Amino acid sequence: MGLFIGLDLGGTNLKYALGTKSGELIIKSSRPSLADREQAAIFKNIYAGIEELLEAAAKQNETVTAIGFGSPGSIHFEKGQLIGSTPNIPAWTDAPIKKNIEKRFHITTWADNDANVVALAEARLGAGKGYPNALFLTLGTGIGGGIILNHQLLRGAHHSAAEVGHVIVEFNGRPCNCGNHGCLEAYASAPAMVARYRKKLKRTGVEYKINDLSTELIFHKAAMNEDLAKQTIQEACNYLGAGIASIVNVIDPDIVIIGGGVSEAGPEFITAIETEVKKYAIKAIARDLKVINASLGNDAGVVGAIFLAAENVKP
Amino acid sequence: MGLFIGLDLGGTNLKYALGTKSGELIIKSSRPSLADREQAAIFKNIYAGIEELLEAAAKQNETVTAIGFGSPGSIHFEKGQLIGSTPNIPAWTDAPIKKNIEKRFHITTWADNDANVVALAEARLGAGKGYPNALFLTLGTGIGGGIILNHQLLRGAHHSAAEVGHVIVEFNGRPCNCGNHGCLEAYASAPAMVARYRKKLKRTGVEYKINDLSTELIFHKAAMNEDLAKQTIQEACNYLGAGIASIVNVIDPDIVIIGGGVSEAGPEFITAIETEVKKYAIKAIARDLKVINASLGNDAGVVGAIFLAAENVKP
C-alpha cells in the first residue's frame, strides 16, 4: 500500500519522516519550523520537507499513499484545520493544514493535535503497545495529553478532549495560563516547578534569576540530595498524583504513560508519580494500574503522524 | 424480536418492567429490595419479579428475549457479576447476577452498574437523545455517573469508569467516604450540603439535629430567600462546577446531564451548575456545552436495563 509521510510541527523544529504503515521509519529529517514567520512561509517550509521525502521515495520506486501531520493547538480533525491559535507559532492561527497540503501534492492528508499524535505512537509501538486504554501525559512547558480508548484516540465533541493540564487540583487555586485557577498545569508544569523551587531558595536567602533555573537543575540538585529540590519534585508528584487520579477515576485506563521533557528525569520520578496516583485513585482502578515512561522519545511525533495517515486512509 | 425485562435494584426498592427494544414500557412494578437480607433471599425476590413479568408476557402471547439488570456497585460486565461489595446492600457482595438469572430462567441476561444503566436510558430516550457524547451525573447520597462516548457506555479497563464523585476538587481537602481526601462527593453530595448548612446555622446559634435537615429543606429555605441556605447551594454549585469542568476537559462531551434526588431542586439549580461549569471549563468546550436536567425520572433505571438487554442480545 505504499509508504507514508509523517510531520511533527513544533515551536522550534519541523520533524518529518518517511515510513511504513507499521511505523517503521525509512528516512527522517528536521528543519527549523520558522515559527516566527508568516503562515505562507511556514507552509512553504513544510512543502519543502514533504518534497524532500517524496523525491527520496521516488528514488526507491515507492509511492506515498497519505500524509499525517501533528500540530500544536486544537485541530478540527475532519477539516484538518487549526481551531483558533497556538501560542508558540503566532501566524499558525486557523491554519488549513489538510486543505493546503492536499492542494499542493494531491495526497490525502490528516492532521491532529501533536499530543494526540504522540499518544497514538506510544499506543501502537511504544509504552502503550497491547493496552486497549491508555492515558498519555506530556510534562513540559505545559501539560498536554492524549487518551486512547478501545485502541482509538478520543477526540471529543469539540476536538478538545484530553486537556489533561486543565483538570482542577486546587479549588480557587493558583492562576493558570488558561485564565482559570487551580489547574494541574499551574502546579506541575516545568515553569511551575521552577517557580516553586526559586521561591523556596529565596526563603533561605539564595536568589536565582529565573532563567538560570530549569527542571534539569532541580533534578540534578535532588540527585545530590538537596532538600529543597527534593521537596519541589515531591510536591509536583503530589499534584500530578491528584490530577492523574481524577482523570483515571473518570476514564479507567489500563496504563498511564508519562512523556515530555520533564519525564526524562528518570525512573525514580515516574515511580514517585505512580505512588501518588495509586494513593488518590479508587482502589478498583489503582490495584492494576501501571504508570510508565514514554518509550519513543523524539521520534514519537513523526511515528504517530505516520500511523494517523496509515490508519485513516481508505483501503 | 420479542420483549425485554429490565430490573433496577436499589437500597430500598427493586423496580422491574417489561418493555420493547425501543424502551417503551408495557408493564412496570416494584417491590421492597430486601436489602438487609441474605443474598439468596434477595435473588429469590428478584426471581419473583421476573416471573411476574414472564407470566404477563405469556398472557399477551409475547416472549422475553433478554433481561437487563442495573445494580449498585462495580459490575464486571462480561461476567455480569458484582466486584466486591456495595454499602447499602451488605449481602450483595460478589453477586453473580447474570449467572444466577440465566440458570434460573434460561434467558440471556446482562448486568451493569445502576448509574451506567440510567446514563444509557437518558442517552437513548431522555435528555441526551441525539447527542453522541454525554456525561451523566447523579447527585444524591453519593455522586455517581455514567459516560457515553460515540453513543456507547464507557466501562473502562477495570469496570470502574465514571467514578465522577471521586474527582479531586481540593488538594488534601475533606475526607471522603472512599478513604481519599478532597473528592467532589465530599463537597457536593446531599449529606455534604446538609453538613455545611448545619455548620453555618450553628455559627448563628441555631442548632439542628442532623436528621431534621435535608437538601429539600435547604432548597425550600433558599426559595424563601434565606441567606445561609442560598450560600450552601451556591457553594455546592461552585464545587460541582470545578469537578464537572475537570471531567469535561478530559472527555469533551456534547452535553452534561444532571440526575438524582438533589437535581429535582429545579431549573435554577441546574442553571447555577451550568454557569459554574462554563466558568471553569476550557473555552473551546464551554462555548457549546449544555448542562441539563435528566428527563426520565424514576423510570430511567428500568428503561436503561431494557436497553442494556436489547442492545447486547445477538440478533
Contacts between the chains, C-beta under 8 A, distances in Angstrom:
chain1	res1	chain2	res2	distance
A	74	B	284	5.5
A	83	B	284	6.4
A	84	B	284	7.4
A	131	B	157	7.9
A	132	B	157	7.0
A	133	B	156	7.0
A	133	B	157	4.7
A	147	B	250	7.2
A	147	B	251	7.9
A	149	B	149	6.9
A	149	B	154	6.8
A	154	B	149	6.8
A	154	B	251	6.9
A	154	B	252	7.8
A	155	B	252	7.7
A	156	B	133	7.0
A	156	B	251	6.5
A	156	B	252	2.5
A	156	B	253	7.5
A	156	B	285	7.5
A	157	B	131	7.9
A	157	B	132	7.0
A	157	B	133	4.6
A	157	B	252	5.4
A	157	B	253	5.7
A	157	B	254	4.2
A	157	B	285	7.9
A	157	B	288	7.8
A	158	B	252	5.5
A	158	B	284	5.3
A	158	B	285	5.2
A	158	B	287	7.4
A	158	B	288	6.2
A	158	B	289	7.8
A	159	B	252	7.6
A	159	B	284	7.3
A	160	B	249	7.8
A	160	B	252	4.8
A	160	B	282	6.3
A	160	B	284	4.3
A	160	B	285	5.0
A	161	B	250	6.8
A	161	B	251	5.9
A	161	B	252	4.0
A	162	B	250	6.5
A	162	B	252	7.9
A	163	B	249	4.3
A	163	B	250	7.0
A	163	B	252	7.7
A	163	B	282	5.2
A	163	B	285	7.6
A	164	B	249	7.7
A	164	B	250	6.5
A	166	B	246	7.8
A	166	B	249	4.7
A	166	B	282	5.5
A	167	B	167	7.3
A	167	B	246	4.1
A	167	B	249	6.1
A	167	B	250	6.4
A	168	B	169	6.4
A	168	B	242	4.8
A	168	B	243	7.7
A	168	B	245	6.4
A	168	B	246	5.0
A	168	B	280	6.3
A	169	B	168	6.4
A	169	B	171	5.2
A	170	B	170	6.7
A	170	B	171	4.8
A	171	B	169	5.2
A	171	B	170	4.8
A	171	B	173	7.6
A	171	B	238	7.6
A	171	B	239	6.7
A	171	B	242	5.5
A	173	B	171	7.6
A	178	B	282	6.1
A	179	B	283	7.9
A	180	B	245	8.0
A	180	B	279	7.9
A	180	B	280	5.8
A	180	B	282	7.8
A	182	B	242	7.3
A	238	B	171	7.6
A	239	B	171	6.7
A	242	B	168	4.7
A	242	B	171	5.5
A	242	B	182	7.2
A	243	B	168	7.7
A	245	B	168	6.4
A	245	B	180	7.9
A	246	B	166	7.8
A	246	B	167	4.1
A	246	B	168	5.0
A	246	B	246	5.6
A	247	B	250	5.4
A	249	B	160	7.8
A	249	B	163	4.3
A	249	B	164	7.7
A	249	B	166	4.7
A	249	B	167	6.0
A	250	B	147	7.2
A	250	B	161	6.8
A	250	B	162	6.5
A	250	B	163	7.0
A	250	B	164	6.5
A	250	B	167	6.5
A	250	B	247	5.4
A	250	B	250	5.7
A	250	B	251	6.7
A	251	B	147	7.9
A	251	B	154	6.9
A	251	B	156	6.5
A	251	B	161	5.9
A	251	B	250	6.7
A	251	B	251	7.0
A	252	B	154	7.8
A	252	B	155	7.7
A	252	B	156	2.5
A	252	B	157	5.4
A	252	B	158	5.6
A	252	B	159	7.6
A	252	B	160	4.8
A	252	B	161	3.9
A	252	B	162	7.9
A	252	B	163	7.7
A	253	B	156	7.4
A	253	B	157	5.7
A	254	B	157	4.2
A	279	B	180	7.9
A	280	B	168	6.3
A	280	B	180	5.8
A	282	B	160	6.3
A	282	B	163	5.2
A	282	B	166	5.5
A	282	B	178	6.0
A	282	B	180	7.8
A	283	B	179	7.9
A	284	B	74	5.5
A	284	B	83	6.3
A	284	B	84	7.4
A	284	B	158	5.3
A	284	B	159	7.3
A	284	B	160	4.4
A	285	B	156	7.5
A	285	B	157	7.9
A	285	B	158	5.2
A	285	B	160	5.0
A	285	B	163	7.6
A	287	B	158	7.4
A	288	B	157	7.8
A	288	B	158	6.3
A	289	B	158	7.9
